[in-house]
Amino acid sequence: MIRQKSFILFFLILFLVQGCGSYQQRTATPYRKKAEPQKITTPPHQQRAIKHSATLPQSSVVKGISNQASKLTRNGDLDAAAQTLERGLRIAPKDAQLWSQLATVRLKQQRYGQAKSLAAKSSSFARNNTALVARNKAIIEQAGK
């Protein structure tokens, strides 16, 4: 009988110990608001530079592309010149000089509608560059013939 009571007591303790070991107290995690992505703000002096990027000097890469396109145009390879200028515009899409150069190439290719629209786009980026705006007006007039 004592043996049977000790056996029952042993299993009772065993179940209690095992139950305590597997019991995990779960605490409610506090509600966390998802972090909002940080907004990147550009300082005012850099915003002006971004807005008027057409008046900034060309980068060396863009100058190289412009020079290469000029050589190709002088050599009469207008298709290659246009491709080169389009590649340059993918690098610097607001470069008024490249838009005007491409308008000139399109004028020489007798693509008058494209020449007009490209010259107008160049003028929209070259607000302060009066010489470039005048050149673009001349392209538009020649393309209108």
KOLDOKOL-921137 format. One record per atom (N, C-alpha, C, O): x, y, z; atom name. Coordinates in nm, 2 decimals. Layout:
SITE      px      py      pz   a
SITE       X       Y       Z  CA
...
***
This chain:
SITE      px      py      pz   a
SITE    0.08   -0.12    0.00   N
SITE    0.00    0.00    0.00  CA
SITE    0.09    0.13    0.00   C
SITE    0.06    0.22   -0.07   O
SITE    0.19    0.12    0.08   N
SITE    0.28    0.24    0.08  CA
SITE    0.35    0.25   -0.05   C
SITE    0.37    0.36   -0.10   O
SITE    0.38    0.14   -0.10   N
SITE    0.45    0.14   -0.23  CA
SITE    0.35    0.20   -0.34   C
SITE    0.40    0.27   -0.43   O
SITE    0.23    0.16   -0.33   N
SITE    0.13    0.22   -0.43  CA
SITE    0.11    0.37   -0.41   C
SITE    0.10    0.44   -0.51   O
SITE    0.11    0.41   -0.29   N
SITE    0.10    0.56   -0.26  CA
SITE    0.22    0.63   -0.30   C
SITE    0.21    0.74   -0.36   O
SITE    0.34    0.58   -0.28   N
SITE    0.46    0.65   -0.33  CA
SITE    0.46    0.65   -0.48   C
SITE    0.51    0.74   -0.54   O
SITE    0.41    0.54   -0.54   N
SITE    0.41    0.54   -0.69  CA
SITE    0.32    0.64   -0.75   C
SITE    0.35    0.71   -0.84   O
SITE    0.20    0.66   -0.69   N
SITE    0.10    0.76   -0.73  CA
SITE    0.16    0.90   -0.70   C
SITE    0.15    0.99   -0.79   O
SITE    0.22    0.92   -0.59   N
SITE    0.28    1.05   -0.55  CA
SITE    0.40    1.08   -0.65   C
SITE    0.41    1.20   -0.69   O
SITE    0.47    0.98   -0.69   N
SITE    0.58    1.00   -0.79  CA
SITE    0.53    1.05   -0.92   C
SITE    0.58    1.15   -0.98   O
SITE    0.42    0.99   -0.97   N
SITE    0.36    1.03   -1.10  CA
SITE    0.29    1.16   -1.09   C
SITE    0.30    1.24   -1.18   O
SITE    0.23    1.19   -0.98   N
SITE    0.17    1.32   -0.96  CA
SITE    0.28    1.43   -0.96   C
SITE    0.25    1.54   -1.02   O
SITE    0.39    1.41   -0.89   N
SITE    0.50    1.51   -0.90  CA
SITE    0.55    1.52   -1.04   C
SITE    0.58    1.63   -1.08   O
SITE    0.57    1.41   -1.10   N
SITE    0.62    1.41   -1.24  CA
SITE    0.53    1.49   -1.33   C
SITE    0.58    1.57   -1.41   O
SITE    0.40    1.47   -1.32   N
SITE    0.31    1.55   -1.41  CA
SITE    0.31    1.70   -1.38   C
SITE    0.30    1.78   -1.46   O
SITE    0.32    1.73   -1.25   N
SITE    0.33    1.87   -1.21  CA
SITE    0.46    1.94   -1.26   C
SITE    0.45    2.05   -1.31   O
SITE    0.57    1.86   -1.25   N
SITE    0.69    1.92   -1.29  CA
SITE    0.69    1.93   -1.45   C
SITE    0.74    2.04   -1.50   O
SITE    0.64    1.84   -1.51   N
SITE    0.64    1.84   -1.66  CA
SITE    0.54    1.95   -1.71   C
SITE    0.57    2.02   -1.80   O
SITE    0.43    1.97   -1.64   N
SITE    0.34    2.07   -1.67  CA
SITE    0.40    2.21   -1.65   C
SITE    0.37    2.30   -1.73   O
SITE    0.48    2.23   -1.55   N
SITE    0.54    2.36   -1.52  CA
SITE    0.64    2.39   -1.63   C
SITE    0.66    2.50   -1.67   O
SITE    0.71    2.29   -1.67   N
SITE    0.82    2.31   -1.77  CA
SITE    0.76    2.35   -1.91   C
SITE    0.83    2.42   -1.98   O
SITE    0.65    2.30   -1.95   N
SITE    0.59    2.33   -2.08  CA
SITE    0.50    2.45   -2.08   C
SITE    0.46    2.50   -2.18   O
SITE    0.47    2.49   -1.96   N
SITE    0.38    2.61   -1.96  CA
SITE    0.46    2.74   -1.99   C
SITE    0.56    2.77   -1.92   O
SITE    0.41    2.81   -2.08   N
SITE    0.48    2.94   -2.12  CA
SITE    0.37    3.05   -2.10   C
SITE    0.26    3.05   -2.15   O
SITE    0.41    3.14   -2.02   N
SITE    0.32    3.25   -1.99  CA
SITE    0.33    3.35   -2.11   C
SITE    0.44    3.40   -2.14   O
SITE    0.22    3.37   -2.17   N
SITE    0.22    3.46   -2.28  CA
SITE    0.17    3.59   -2.24   C
SITE    0.06    3.61   -2.18   O
SITE    0.25    3.69   -2.27   N
SITE    0.20    3.83   -2.23  CA
SITE    0.16    3.90   -2.36   C
SITE    0.22    3.88   -2.47   O
SITE    0.07    3.98   -2.35   N
SITE    0.02    4.05   -2.46  CA
SITE    0.13    4.16   -2.51   C
SITE    0.18    4.23   -2.42   O
SITE    0.16    4.15   -2.63   N
SITE    0.26    4.25   -2.68  CA
SITE    0.19    4.38   -2.71   C
SITE    0.08    4.38   -2.76   O
SITE    0.25    4.49   -2.67   N
SITE    0.18    4.62   -2.69  CA
SITE    0.17    4.65   -2.84   C
SITE    0.25    4.60   -2.92   O
SITE    0.07    4.72   -2.87   N
SITE    0.04    4.75   -3.01  CA
SITE    0.15    4.85   -3.06   C
SITE    0.18    4.95   -3.00   O
SITE    0.21    4.81   -3.17   N
SITE    0.32    4.89   -3.23  CA
SITE    0.27    4.95   -3.36   C
SITE    0.22    4.88   -3.45   O
SITE    0.28    5.08   -3.37   N
SITE    0.24    5.14   -3.49  CA
SITE    0.35    5.12   -3.59   C
SITE    0.47    5.13   -3.56   O
SITE    0.32    5.09   -3.72   N
SITE    0.42    5.06   -3.82  CA
SITE    0.50    5.19   -3.84   C
SITE    0.44    5.30   -3.85   O
SITE    0.62    5.17   -3.86   N
SITE    0.71    5.29   -3.88  CA
SITE    0.68    5.34   -4.02   C
SITE    0.68    5.27   -4.12   O
SITE    0.66    5.47   -4.03   N
SITE    0.63    5.53   -4.16  CA
SITE    0.77    5.56   -4.23   C
SITE    0.86    5.59   -4.16   O
SITE    0.77    5.54   -4.36   N
SITE    0.90    5.57   -4.42  CA
SITE    0.94    5.72   -4.41   C
SITE    0.85    5.81   -4.41   O
SITE    1.07    5.74   -4.39   N
SITE    1.11    5.88   -4.37  CA
SITE    1.10    5.96   -4.50   C
SITE    1.13    5.91   -4.61   O
SITE    1.05    6.08   -4.48   N
SITE    1.04    6.16   -4.60  CA
SITE    1.17    6.24   -4.61   C
SITE    1.22    6.30   -4.52   O
SITE    1.23    6.23   -4.73   N
SITE    1.35    6.30   -4.76  CA
SITE    1.32    6.44   -4.80   C
SITE    1.25    6.46   -4.91   O
SITE    1.37    6.53   -4.73   N
SITE    1.35    6.67   -4.77  CA
SITE    1.48    6.73   -4.83   C
SITE    1.58    6.71   -4.77   O
SITE    1.46    6.80   -4.93   N
SITE    1.58    6.86   -4.99  CA
SITE    1.59    7.01   -4.94   C
SITE    1.49    7.08   -4.94   O
SITE    1.70    7.05   -4.90   N
SITE    1.72    7.18   -4.85  CA
SITE    1.68    7.28   -4.96   C
SITE    1.70    7.26   -5.08   O
SITE    1.63    7.40   -4.92   N
SITE    1.59    7.50   -5.02  CA
SITE    1.70    7.54   -5.13   C
SITE    1.66    7.56   -5.24   O
SITE    1.82    7.55   -5.08   N
SITE    1.92    7.59   -5.18  CA
SITE    1.94    7.48   -5.28   C
SITE    1.98    7.51   -5.40   O
SITE    1.92    7.35   -5.25   N
SITE    1.93    7.24   -5.35  CA
SITE    1.81    7.23   -5.43   C
SITE    1.82    7.19   -5.55   O
SITE    1.69    7.27   -5.38   N
SITE    1.57    7.27   -5.46  CA
SITE    1.58    7.37   -5.58   C
SITE    1.54    7.34   -5.69   O
SITE    1.64    7.48   -5.55   N
SITE    1.66    7.58   -5.66  CA
SITE    1.75    7.52   -5.77   C
SITE    1.73    7.54   -5.89   O
SITE    1.85    7.45   -5.72   N
SITE    1.95    7.39   -5.82  CA
SITE    1.88    7.28   -5.90   C
SITE    1.90    7.27   -6.02   O
SITE    1.79    7.21   -5.84   N
SITE    1.71    7.10   -5.91  CA
SITE    1.62    7.16   -6.01   C
SITE    1.61    7.12   -6.13   O
SITE    1.55    7.27   -5.97   N
SITE    1.45    7.33   -6.06  CA
SITE    1.51    7.40   -6.18   C
SITE    1.46    7.39   -6.29   O
SITE    1.63    7.45   -6.16   N
SITE    1.70    7.52   -6.27  CA
SITE    1.82    7.45   -6.32   C
SITE    1.92    7.51   -6.35   O
SITE    1.81    7.32   -6.33   N
SITE    1.92    7.24   -6.37  CA
SITE    1.97    7.27   -6.51   C
SITE    2.08    7.24   -6.55   O
SITE    1.88    7.33   -6.59   N
SITE    1.92    7.36   -6.73  CA
SITE    2.02    7.47   -6.74   C
SITE    2.10    7.48   -6.83   O
SITE    2.03    7.55   -6.63   N
SITE    2.12    7.66   -6.63  CA
SITE    2.26    7.62   -6.57   C
SITE    2.35    7.70   -6.58   O
SITE    2.26    7.50   -6.52   N
SITE    2.39    7.45   -6.46  CA
SITE    2.48    7.40   -6.57   C
SITE    2.43    7.36   -6.68   O
SITE    2.61    7.41   -6.55   N
SITE    2.70    7.35   -6.65  CA
SITE    2.68    7.20   -6.67   C
SITE    2.64    7.13   -6.58   O
SITE    2.71    7.16   -6.79   N
SITE    2.70    7.02   -6.83  CA
SITE    2.80    6.94   -6.76   C
SITE    2.92    6.99   -6.73   O
SITE    2.77    6.81   -6.72   N
SITE    2.87    6.72   -6.67  CA
SITE    2.97    6.68   -6.78   C
SITE    2.94    6.70   -6.89   O
SITE    3.08    6.63   -6.74   N
SITE    3.18    6.59   -6.84  CA
SITE    3.12    6.47   -6.93   C
SITE    3.16    6.47   -7.04   O
SITE    3.04    6.39   -6.87   N
SITE    2.98    6.28   -6.95  CA
SITE    2.89    6.34   -7.06   C
SITE    2.90    6.30   -7.18   O
SITE    2.81    6.43   -7.02   N
SITE    2.71    6.49   -7.11  CA
SITE    2.79    6.58   -7.22   C
SITE    2.75    6.58   -7.33   O
SITE    2.89    6.64   -7.17   N
SITE    2.98    6.72   -7.27  CA
SITE    3.04    6.63   -7.37   C
SITE    3.04    6.66   -7.49   O
SITE    3.09    6.51   -7.33   N
SITE    3.14    6.41   -7.42  CA
SITE    3.04    6.36   -7.52   C
SITE    3.07    6.35   -7.64   O
SITE    2.92    6.34   -7.47   N
SITE    2.82    6.29   -7.56  CA
SITE    2.78    6.40   -7.66   C
SITE    2.76    6.37   -7.78   O
SITE    2.77    6.52   -7.61   N
SITE    2.74    6.63   -7.70  CA
SITE    2.85    6.65   -7.81   C
SITE    2.82    6.67   -7.93   O
SITE    2.98    6.64   -7.77   N
SITE    3.09    6.65   -7.86  CA
SITE    3.08    6.54   -7.97   C
SITE    3.11    6.56   -8.08   O
SITE    3.06    6.42   -7.92   N
SITE    3.05    6.30   -8.01  CA
SITE    2.94    6.32   -8.11   C
SITE    2.96    6.29   -8.23   O
SITE    2.83    6.37   -8.06   N
SITE    2.71    6.39   -8.15  CA
SITE    2.74    6.50   -8.26   C
SITE    2.70    6.49   -8.37   O
SITE    2.81    6.60   -8.21   N
SITE    2.85    6.71   -8.31  CA
SITE    2.94    6.65   -8.42   C
SITE    2.93    6.69   -8.53   O
SITE    3.04    6.57   -8.38   N
SITE    3.13    6.51   -8.48  CA
SITE    3.05    6.42   -8.58   C
SITE    3.07    6.43   -8.70   O
SITE    2.96    6.34   -8.52   N
SITE    2.88    6.26   -8.61  CA
SITE    2.79    6.34   -8.70   C
SITE    2.77    6.30   -8.82   O
SITE    2.74    6.45   -8.65   N
SITE    2.65    6.54   -8.74  CA
SITE    2.74    6.60   -8.85   C
SITE    2.70    6.60   -8.97   O
SITE    2.86    6.65   -8.82   N
SITE    2.95    6.70   -8.92  CA
SITE    2.99    6.60   -9.02   C
SITE    3.00    6.64   -9.14   O
SITE    3.00    6.48   -8.98   N
SITE    3.04    6.37   -9.08  CA
SITE    2.92    6.32   -9.15   C
SITE    2.93    6.23   -9.24   O
SITE    2.80    6.37   -9.12   N
SITE    2.68    6.33   -9.20  CA
SITE    2.61    6.20   -9.15   C
SITE    2.51    6.16   -9.21   O
SITE    2.66    6.15   -9.04   N
SITE    2.59    6.03   -8.98  CA
SITE    2.49    6.07   -8.88   C
SITE    2.50    6.07   -8.76   O
SITE    2.37    6.12   -8.94   N
SITE    2.27    6.18   -8.85  CA
SITE    2.20    6.08   -8.77   C
SITE    2.16    6.11   -8.65   O
SITE    2.18    5.95   -8.81   N
SITE    2.12    5.85   -8.73  CA
SITE    2.20    5.82   -8.60   C
SITE    2.14    5.81   -8.49   O
SITE    2.33    5.81   -8.62   N
SITE    2.42    5.78   -8.51  CA
SITE    2.42    5.90   -8.41   C
SITE    2.42    5.88   -8.29   O
SITE    2.42    6.02   -8.47   N
SITE    2.41    6.14   -8.39  CA
SITE    2.29    6.15   -8.30   C
SITE    2.29    6.18   -8.18   O
SITE    2.17    6.11   -8.36   N
SITE    2.05    6.11   -8.29  CA
SITE    2.05    6.01   -8.18   C
SITE    2.00    6.03   -8.07   O
SITE    2.10    5.89   -8.21   N
SITE    2.11    5.79   -8.11  CA
SITE    2.19    5.83   -7.99   C
SITE    2.16    5.80   -7.87   O
SITE    2.31    5.89   -8.02   N
SITE    2.40    5.94   -7.92  CA
SITE    2.33    6.04   -7.83   C
SITE    2.34    6.04   -7.71   O
SITE    2.26    6.14   -7.89   N
SITE    2.19    6.24   -7.82  CA
SITE    2.08    6.18   -7.73   C
SITE    2.05    6.23   -7.62   O
SITE    2.01    6.08   -7.78   N
SITE    1.90    6.02   -7.71  CA
SITE    1.96    5.95   -7.58   C
SITE    1.90    5.95   -7.48   O
SITE    2.07    5.89   -7.60   N
SITE    2.14    5.83   -7.49  CA
SITE    2.18    5.93   -7.38   C
SITE    2.17    5.91   -7.26   O
SITE    2.23    6.05   -7.43   N
SITE    2.26    6.16   -7.34  CA
SITE    2.14    6.21   -7.27   C
SITE    2.15    6.25   -7.15   O
SITE    2.03    6.21   -7.33   N
SITE    1.90    6.26   -7.27  CA
SITE    1.85    6.16   -7.17   C
SITE    1.78    6.20   -7.07   O
SITE    1.88    6.03   -7.18   N
SITE    1.85    5.94   -7.07  CA
SITE    1.93    5.96   -6.95   C
SITE    1.89    5.94   -6.84   O
SITE    2.05    6.02   -6.97   N
SITE    2.14    6.05   -6.85  CA
SITE    2.10    6.18   -6.79   C
SITE    2.09    6.20   -6.67   O
SITE    2.08    6.28   -6.88   N
SITE    2.04    6.42   -6.83  CA
SITE    1.91    6.46   -6.90   C
SITE    1.92    6.54   -7.00   O
SITE    1.80    6.42   -6.86   N
SITE    1.67    6.45   -6.93  CA
SITE    1.63    6.59   -6.93   C
SITE    1.54    6.63   -7.00   O
SITE    1.69    6.68   -6.85   N
SITE    1.65    6.82   -6.85  CA
SITE    1.76    6.91   -6.91   C
SITE    1.76    7.03   -6.88   O
SITE    1.85    6.85   -6.98   N
SITE    1.96    6.93   -7.04  CA
SITE    1.91    7.00   -7.17   C
SITE    1.89    6.93   -7.27   O
SITE    1.89    7.13   -7.17   N
SITE    1.83    7.20   -7.28  CA
SITE    1.92    7.20   -7.40   C
SITE    1.87    7.19   -7.51   O
SITE    2.05    7.19   -7.38   N
SITE    2.15    7.19   -7.49  CA
SITE    2.13    7.06   -7.57   C
SITE    2.13    7.07   -7.70   O
SITE    2.12    6.95   -7.50   N
SITE    2.10    6.82   -7.58  CA
SITE    1.97    6.82   -7.65   C
SITE    1.97    6.77   -7.76   O
SITE    1.86    6.87   -7.59   N
SITE    1.73    6.88   -7.66  CA
SITE    1.75    6.96   -7.79   C
SITE    1.69    6.92   -7.89   O
SITE    1.81    7.07   -7.78   N
SITE    1.83    7.16   -7.90  CA
SITE    1.92    7.09   -8.00   C
SITE    1.89    7.10   -8.12   O
SITE    2.02    7.02   -7.96   N
SITE    2.11    6.95   -8.05  CA
SITE    2.03    6.85   -8.13   C
SITE    2.04    6.83   -8.25   O
SITE    1.94    6.77   -8.05   N
SITE    1.86    6.67   -8.12  CA
SITE    1.76    6.73   -8.21   C
SITE    1.73    6.68   -8.32   O
SITE    1.71    6.85   -8.18   N
SITE    1.62    6.92   -8.27  CA
SITE    1.69    6.96   -8.40   C
SITE    1.63    6.95   -8.51   O
SITE    1.81    7.00   -8.39   N
SITE    1.89    7.03   -8.51  CA
SITE    1.91    6.91   -8.60   C
SITE    1.90    6.92   -8.72   O
SITE    1.94    6.80   -8.53   N
SITE    1.96    6.67   -8.61  CA
SITE    1.83    6.64   -8.68   C
SITE    1.83    6.60   -8.80   O
SITE    1.72    6.64   -8.61   N
SITE    1.59    6.61   -8.67  CA
SITE    1.55    6.70   -8.78   C
SITE    1.49    6.66   -8.88   O
SITE    1.59    6.83   -8.77   N
SITE    1.57    6.93   -8.88  CA
SITE    1.65    6.89   -9.00   C
SITE    1.60    6.89   -9.11   O
SITE    1.77    6.85   -8.98   N
SITE    1.86    6.80   -9.09  CA
SITE    1.81    6.67   -9.16   C
SITE    1.83    6.65   -9.27   O
SITE    1.74    6.59   -9.08   N
SITE    1.68    6.47   -9.13  CA
SITE    1.54    6.49   -9.19   C
SITE    1.47    6.40   -9.24   O
SITE    1.50    6.62   -9.19   N
SITE    1.37    6.66   -9.25  CA
SITE    1.25    6.60   -9.17   C
SITE    1.15    6.57   -9.23   O
SITE    1.27    6.58   -9.04   N
SITE    1.16    6.54   -8.95  CA
SITE    1.12    6.67   -8.88   C
SITE    1.15    6.69   -8.77   O
SITE    1.04    6.75   -8.95   N
SITE    1.01    6.88   -8.91  CA
SITE    0.92    6.88   -8.78   C
SITE    0.94    6.97   -8.70   O
SITE    0.82    6.80   -8.77   N
SITE    0.74    6.79   -8.66  CA
SITE    0.82    6.76   -8.53   C
SITE    0.80    6.83   -8.43   O
SITE    0.91    6.67   -8.54   N
SITE    0.99    6.63   -8.42  CA
SITE    1.09    6.75   -8.39   C
SITE    1.11    6.78   -8.27   O
SITE    1.14    6.81   -8.49   N
SITE    1.23    6.92   -8.47  CA
SITE    1.16    7.03   -8.39   C
SITE    1.22    7.09   -8.30   O
SITE    1.04    7.06   -8.43   N
SITE    0.97    7.17   -8.36  CA
SITE    0.94    7.14   -8.22   C
SITE    0.97    7.22   -8.13   O
SITE    0.89    7.01   -8.19   N
SITE    0.86    6.98   -8.05  CA
SITE    0.99    6.97   -7.97   C
SITE    0.98    7.00   -7.85   O
SITE    1.10    6.92   -8.02   N
SITE    1.22    6.91   -7.95  CA
SITE    1.28    7.05   -7.92   C
SITE    1.33    7.07   -7.81   O
SITE    1.27    7.14   -8.01   N
SITE    1.32    7.28   -7.99  CA
SITE    1.23    7.35   -7.88   C
SITE    1.28    7.42   -7.80   O
SITE    1.10    7.32   -7.89   N
SITE    1.01    7.38   -7.78  CA
SITE    1.04    7.32   -7.65   C
SITE    1.04    7.40   -7.55   O
SITE    1.07    7.20   -7.64   N
SITE    1.11    7.13   -7.51  CA
SITE    1.24    7.19   -7.46   C
SITE    1.26    7.22   -7.34   O
SITE    1.33    7.21   -7.55   N
SITE    1.46    7.27   -7.51  CA
SITE    1.44    7.41   -7.45   C
SITE    1.50    7.45   -7.35   O
SITE    1.36    7.49   -7.52   N
SITE    1.33    7.62   -7.47  CA
SITE    1.26    7.62   -7.33   C
SITE    1.28    7.71   -7.25   O
SITE    1.18    7.52   -7.31   N
SITE    1.12    7.51   -7.17  CA
SITE    1.22    7.49   -7.06   C
SITE    1.20    7.53   -6.95   O
SITE    1.33    7.42   -7.09   N
SITE    1.43    7.40   -7.00  CA
SITE    1.54    7.51   -6.99   C
SITE    1.61    7.53   -6.89   O
SITE    1.54    7.59   -7.10   N
SITE    1.65    7.69   -7.11  CA
SITE    1.59    7.83   -7.09   C
SITE    1.62    7.92   -7.17   O
SITE    1.52    7.85   -6.98   N
SITE    1.45    7.98   -6.96  CA
SITE    1.55    8.10   -6.96   C
SITE    1.52    8.20   -7.02   O
SITE    1.66    8.08   -6.89   N
SITE    1.75    8.20   -6.87  CA
SITE    1.86    8.21   -6.98   C
SITE    1.93    8.31   -6.99   O
SITE    1.87    8.11   -7.07   N
SITE    1.97    8.10   -7.17  CA
SITE    1.91    8.16   -7.30   C
SITE    1.85    8.09   -7.38   O
SITE    1.92    8.29   -7.31   N
SITE    1.85    8.36   -7.43  CA
SITE    1.91    8.32   -7.56   C
SITE    1.84    8.31   -7.66   O
SITE    2.04    8.29   -7.57   N
SITE    2.10    8.25   -7.69  CA
SITE    2.04    8.11   -7.74   C
SITE    2.01    8.09   -7.86   O
SITE    2.02    8.02   -7.64   N
SITE    1.97    7.89   -7.68  CA
SITE    1.82    7.90   -7.72   C
SITE    1.77    7.83   -7.81   O
SITE    1.75    7.99   -7.64   N
SITE    1.61    8.01   -7.68  CA
SITE    1.59    8.07   -7.82   C
SITE    1.50    8.03   -7.89   O
SITE    1.68    8.16   -7.85   N
SITE    1.68    8.22   -7.99  CA
SITE    1.71    8.11   -8.09   C
SITE    1.65    8.11   -8.20   O
SITE    1.81    8.03   -8.07   N
SITE    1.84    7.92   -8.16  CA
SITE    1.72    7.82   -8.18   C
SITE    1.70    7.78   -8.29   O
SITE    1.65    7.79   -8.07   N
SITE    1.54    7.71   -8.08  CA
SITE    1.42    7.77   -8.16   C
SITE    1.35    7.70   -8.23   O
SITE    1.41    7.90   -8.14   N
SITE    1.31    7.97   -8.22  CA
SITE    1.34    7.96   -8.37   C
SITE    1.25    7.95   -8.46   O
SITE    1.47    7.98   -8.40   N
SITE    1.51    7.96   -8.54  CA
SITE    1.49    7.82   -8.60   C
SITE    1.44    7.81   -8.71   O
SITE    1.51    7.72   -8.52   N
SITE    1.48    7.58   -8.56  CA
SITE    1.33    7.57   -8.59   C
SITE    1.29    7.51   -8.69   O
SITE    1.25    7.62   -8.50   N
SITE    1.10    7.61   -8.51  CA
SITE    1.06    7.68   -8.64   C
SITE    0.97    7.63   -8.71   O
SITE    1.12    7.80   -8.67   N
SITE    1.08    7.87   -8.79  CA
SITE    1.13    7.80   -8.92   C
SITE    1.05    7.79   -9.01   O
SITE    1.25    7.74   -8.91   N
SITE    1.29    7.66   -9.03  CA
SITE    1.21    7.54   -9.05   C
SITE    1.18    7.49   -9.16   O
SITE    1.17    7.47   -8.94   N
SITE    1.09    7.35   -8.95  CA
SITE    0.94    7.38   -9.00   C
SITE    0.87    7.29   -9.05   O
SITE    0.90    7.51   -8.98   N
SITE    0.77    7.54   -9.02  CA
SITE    0.75    7.56   -9.17   C
SITE    0.64    7.58   -9.22   O
SITE    0.86    7.57   -9.25   N
SITE    0.85    7.59   -9.39  CA
SITE    0.79    7.48   -9.47   C
SITE    0.77    7.48   -9.59   O
***
